[in-house]
Amino acid sequence: MNTANYPTALKELGFSLEVLGKPYGNVDNDWPHIRFTVRLSYRGKVCLESPYSLGVGHVKPNSKGVMMSWEFTPNEKNLLYTWERKPYANFKNKQLWADVAAKLAVIQKVQPKLEEVLSGLLLDGSPFFNAESFEDWAREFGYEADSIKAKGLYDTCMETGRKLSASIPRTVIEQAQQILTYL
């Protein structure tokens, strides 16, 4: 399937995505990113509201028209100016970098896409959909079966699957998985 057809096929199944509020810059495990809050609905009924992140590479470092903007602090303007001239720079101040990227996302109208969010949620929920044990899931993803952190991740994935299954018929989940197979 052509990737341009994903949103149409998912909308025909009854899915929609809403981005709530403005994004903000965030850093987790030394990864600067743009954090959004998204709401996934199926046939008008909310299935899940969740944070969703995009890396800073989803925006273009473009200072045109920004340097005079009151929305950017002097430090943010300096980072943006450097980032524009050195697009592969890796900034030490990750939070500042993420904050600049979040503001650029608003200006450039960068938002999560339905097919990417749904694909991620279906992948996260896969241990629930596939009745996968923690031990099998841990082995598949390279975690130790006695890891408390891994067990927490597994439990979160199971909860995602439960929430989706409570709102979306199993046949529709399978159809969405089929559509998104090559994403």
Steps between C-alpha positions, in 0.01 A plus 500: 500500500622849416577689823287793375196270531551416870310798644208449262475127572514558876241777484272270298531246782377773737821629660581864569775680687489830682803686636415671827661828600844619400805277492786558739868408511597199709810291569490132602816291531703774331259503201367848414155482345172678440224372730139509386180378659289303253148362512421195288133440424314219328164592344485816708567323832826580680719190527813642654655829599875479522828687477675459165850617411678599181875550484643846440589393144134532402535878482723708275740740673388815320549838666328700226249725670577348839791713612275799565230288667428563869418128538869407492737588780850628413646156587244328278581738215872426538437126492273535196758712318770237567270209415408663169866531402599161642194277448680189632611667823440316826432763765607454862191675634244240389208671671567829321526309171169323566331829594614663175382197300157513668459867409607424143245216488224752572630744238554226239173321589681172570272250673481125552329308221211260556680209337816547710314534829270205432790286380691573821200429721424172323863394534500597868178305555622192314581290811134537601364432150727195463456372858877516537655415836742739667784253453435466125463878460822566695693247292367651174610852599829403665401559863591281796197311632582612856517872416258718696531776239416256219199371696375858534532554124321173432216596736466836323483323162237260633293794630521671159373183333218468754388860447502465122315167515232651722419762235581334168366167369766231458430476126564874458826475698608220267403703192697800629802276570476367145482852352800613706713191438739681269518833681 
